[in-house]
């Protein structure tokens, strides 16, 4: 499914032949905005007349997985990546910068010889005009785009669009990896296929949160703090706080209990990998493939795509995101998700949420708000989960030592995030 947001001067309802079928979702006026959705029955070539029209009017935008219509001036966050050979990435950077002039886009967009990795925010008409422009290039014509709502403002402080030697940060770089060879990456599963696999394993094995069978590993290719606020049931907490140092399944490492692949048979064990948007799994599956692991599978589009397609079935908690929002509930991706139920192993749990896996970093009690905060000590800035009692007692700090630090920022209420450090250079707060 696809979505298109536009300002229209008159009621609009039409069918565009060839690639896109457009249906009017709401032709009533709402602050002079019109909403409609797109579906894509095929990936055939653009209708040239419509392409020229859309070049003149950037209100059109094309998606592959966003099914909720939004006003064209509402902010959205867009994520996508593609491994593809780019002969002259520096020229490609210049071309992208030229197109984005005059558009209100903030975020991180990195290109190199292996492709592109992008996360950015902006008004939907601008953010999605960039997506449409990108898709005019045959190398990116069918790129999977992840779109989620922003909080009526940018989720990134500024735009960083540049050449970067590694699209994903990993020890030793990734430039030497055969990422452009799909056969070296894991087999991608659609969200539906992924859910069916998990359900089948849970039914057969009678899985608990600590063991899911010797011939099956559910590998969370994220950081431990991401797992802390949400994960697929049965996934072990990653023993790392930085993807750069991930070492699961590497033969030159000491076998330890914290490695989910420590006892995996490289020839027979089925390894199901997931991350937020998919790129970390594609990268790490290539490493595992080089280590000799045969049966590797990844969740296509990552958890964000899964929540958009399947909702929270087999998922518990929220999704950590690397922008100012920090945490998104499943309903952010699939608005018809029942906010009063959490699907665990396919069975809804009614009543107030009780995330027994999410604990306060300070006192160890269960937390009900699945959202990290940064330590108020400017020189610490630790990202941690915290109950409201400890927030109050330690004035937003992560420990007693930080509470007495000389450079304390104010305790932020609600879901606010601290601004850049220089904002607080002259802040005076007496430690107590």
N, C-alpha and C positions, 0 to 999 in steps of 0.2 A: 504494500500500500504506500501511497505517496500523498503529499499535501502541497498545496499551493496557497499562498496568502497574497492578497492584492487589494489595492484600492480600485474600485470600479465605479464609473460614472453612471452606469445603467445596469439593470438586471442582466445577468449573464448565465446562459445555460447552453452548452454545446457539446458536441462530440468531435474530438480531433482524431482523424483517421491515423492509421499506422501505429505510432508509438504510444500515445496517451489517450485514455478515456477519462473525460472530466465530468463529474456530476456535481451539481450545486448542492451544498450541504446546508446553506442558510442564505436566503436571498433577502432577508429582512435587514433593515439598517440598524447598526449598533455603533454609535459614534462615527457614522459614515464609513464603517469598515464592512467588508464582505468576506465571508469565510467559505472555502470550498475545499474538497479533498480530491486527490488524484489516485487512480489506480493504474498500474502498469501491466498490461497483459503480455507484453513482449519487450524485447530489447532491440527492436529494429531501428533503422537510421532515423534521425530527426527529420520531421517534415520541414523542409527548407523555408517555406513561407512562415510557419509558426516560429522557427528559429530566428528569422530576421525580425519578426514582431517582438519576440522576447528580448532581443538585443536592444531594441529601442525602449522597451518598457521592462525594467529590472524587477517589477513586482512579482513576476513569475519565479517559482523556485521548485526544484525537483528533488524528491526524496525517495529513499528505498524502504524506509521502515517507520516513518513517523505518520501516525494515523489521526492525530488530533489537530484540528484547524486552529490557528492562532492569528490574532490581528497582525498586520504587517509591521506595526511599530512596537509590538511586544518583544522583549528580549528573549533570545534562545541561546543555548549552548550547543555547538556543533562539534562532533568528533569524527574523524575518519583517518584511514591510513591506506597505503598501497605500496607493495613492493614491486617495483618495475624499473627497468634500466632507464636512467636519465643521462644522456650523453654529456650535456653541458649544464650541470645543476646550478652554476652561478648565473648563467643566462636565464635559467628557469626562475630563479629567485627574483631577478630584476623584472621579469615579465609579470610575476605575481604581485610584486610591489606596485608596479604601474597600474594594474587593474584595481587594486585596493585603494588607490588614491581617491579621496572623497567619500569612501565608505567608512561607516562607524564600526570598525572591527578591532577587538582586543583579543590577544591570546598568544599561543605558541604554534608556529607553523615552521617546520624544519624540512629541508630538502637536501638530498645528496644523490650520489650515483645509484643508490639502491631504491630510491623512491621518495615518499612524502609521509609525514606524520603531523596531523593537525588537530588542535583543540582551540576553539575560539568562541567568543560571544559577540553578540550585537543585535540590533533590531532585526527581526526575521527577514524583512525585505532586503537588508544588506547582507546578512549572514548567508542567506540562501541564494542570493544572486551570485555570490562567490562560488557556491557549490555548483550552480548551473553552468557558470562560465568554465569551471574546471572540467565538467563533464563534456564539454564540447571537444576536449582533447580525447582522442580515441584511447589513450593509455589509461584514462580515468573515467571512461564513459559509464561503467557499471560499478563504480566504487560504492561500497556500502556506507551509508551515512547515518551516524547516530545523532539524534536530536532530542534535547530535553529542555524543559522550561527553566528560565533564569528568574531571578527575583526582581524583575523590572529594572534591572541594572546590569552592568557588566560583571562577569564572573572572573575577569582577569584585569590586572591593573593597566596593562598597555599591550601593544602589539610587538611581538618578537618574530620576525620573518627573516630567516637567514639560512645559510648553508651550515650544516652540522655534520661532522664526520660520522657520528653514530645516531641513528634515529631513536634508538633506545640505549640508555646507559647501562653497560654491563662491563665487569672487570675484563680487561684485555681487548675491549672494543668488539664490535660485531661486523666490521667492514670485511673481514676475511670469511664470514659465514656464507654459504650458498643460498642466501635468502631468495634469490630470484628463481630458484628451481623448486617448483611446487612439490615435487616428489620427495624433497628433503624436509619438508614441513609436515606436521601432523595432518591427518585427514579431518577436514572440517565437518562438523555435524550441525544441522539446523537446530534452532531452539526446540522444535517439536521432537526431532530425533534424540536430542540430548535428554529431554524430559523422559521419553519412553525408555531410554537406556537406564536412567537412574531409577525409575519406578520398577523396572524389571529386576534390577540388582537388589533393590530393597525388599522386594517380595520374595525372591529366591533365597537370599542370604539371611533374611531376618535381621537386617543390619542394626547396629547400635552406633552411637556417635564415636566410638573408639575403634571399631573394627568393621571392615566391609569386605572381607574375603581375601584369600591369598592370590586370586587371579584377577584382581580388580583394584585399581588405585584411583581415587579421586584426588587430583593434585591441584591445590590452590596456588597459582603462580603469581601471588601478590605478596604484600608485606603483612606481617603479623597484625599491625594496627588496623589494616583494612578488614581482615578477618574478624576483628574484635567487634565490629558493628554489624556484620552481616556476612553470610556464607551459605553455600549449599550444604544441606544436612549430610554429614558423613565426612566432610573434608577436614583434614587435620590442620591445625593452626600453623602457618608458615613460621619457621624458626629464623626469620630475618626481618629487619626493619628497613631494608634497602634492597630493591631488586638487583642492584648492581652486584651484590655479594651472594646471590642465589647459587646454591651448589648441589641441589638435589640430584641424586643419581650419578654424580661424577665419580668415575672409578678411582681417581687419585686421592679421594677424600676418605678419611676414616669413617667406617660404618658406625653410625650413631642412631639412637632411637628416634631422634628428631627428624631423621630423613625418611619421608614416606616411601622412597624408592630403595631403601637400604636392602630389603629382602625381595625386591621385585626380580622376576626372571625376565631377562631381556628378550627372550624369544616368545614367551607365552603370556606374560602379564599385560592386560589391557589397561592403558594409562589414559585417563580422561582429564584433560587440562582445561582450566578456565582462568580468566582474568577479567578486568573491567571492560575493555573494548576489543581485545583479541590480539593486539600486537605483541605483547609480552609472551603470549603462548606461542605465536608463530616463531618468534626468535628462539625461545628456549627449547621448543620441540626440535628445531634444527640441531641444536647442541646435543640433545638426547639421541637424535637419529645418528649423529656422528659417533656417539658412544655405543651404538649397537642396539638400541631399543627399537623393536619392530612395530608393536601395536600401539601407535600414538594417535589420539583423537583430541580435537580442540572444539570448544564451543564457538561457533561462527558468530562474530560480532560481539563476543563476550557477554558478560552479565547484563549490560545495558540493553542489548538486543534481545536477550532472553526475557527480561522483565517486560519489555514492550510487547513481545509476542505471546508469552505464556503466563505472565503475571508471576506471583510469588510461589507457585507450586514447586515444591522441593527446595525452596529458598527460605531462609529465615533472617529477619532483620532488615537493615537498610544497605545501601550501596555507597561505599566511600568514593568520592570523586576528588580529583586534584585541581580544584578551583575554589573560589570563595564560598561556595555552597557547602562543601565538605561532605555532606551526607544527604542522600536522597532516598525517600521511601519508595517502595514499588509502585505506589499510586501516582508518583510523578511521571512514570513511564506508561502506566496503564490506568487511567483515571477511574475506570469502573471497578478497580480492585477494592474490595471491602476493607476499609481502613481499620475495622474492628476485628479483623481476623488475620491470623498469620498461618500460611499453609506450611505444614510440617509433614513431610512424607505424603503429600497429597491430601492430608486431612486438615480441614480448618479448625483452628483453636479459637473458640468463641470467648468473648469477655476481654478484660484489660490485658494488654501485652505484658508478658513476664519473660524478659530476655535473660534466662539464667546464665547464658554464656558471657554476657556483657557485665563486667565488674569495674567498680571504681578503682582507679590506679592507686589511690591513697588508702582507703579503708577496706577495700575488697567487697563492699556491698554491691548488690545488683543495681544497675542504673536503668532508668526507664526512658531516658533521652539518648538515642543512639547517635551522638554527635560529639566529636572531639573538640577540645579547646586548647589554646596555647597558654603556656605558663605566663603569668603576668610579669615575671622577672624578664626584663628585656634581654638580659645576657644568657638566659636559659632557653626560653621559647619552646620548650618541650610540648609535643602534641600528645594529649592524653585524655582518657575518659574520666569523668569526675561526677560524683553525686552532688546535689545542690548543697547539702550540709557541709561538705568539704570545701566547696567553692566559697561558701560564706566564711568558714573557720580559717582558711588559709588565704583568703582574699584573692582567689583566682590563681594561686601558685600551686606548684606540684609537690612541694615539701616545705618543711619548716625553715630550712636554710635559705630557700628562695624567698620566703616571706620576709626575711630580714635583709634582703639584698638592697643595694643603694638605688638601683634604677627599676622601680616598679611602675607598671602601667596600671591604669584604672581597671577595675573589674567590669567586664562587659556584660550587660544583661542579655537574656534571650540568645538568639542565634547570631549575634554580631561577631565579626572577626576583627582582630587588630589590623590597623593600617601599617604601612611601611615604617620601619624602625625610626627613620628620621622625623616622623610625626611626633615622636615622644622624646626627642633629644632634650628639649627644654622642659619636659614634664617634671613637676616636682611633687613627689608623693612620699610622705614620711613613713618609713618602715616601722612596723610595730611588732 
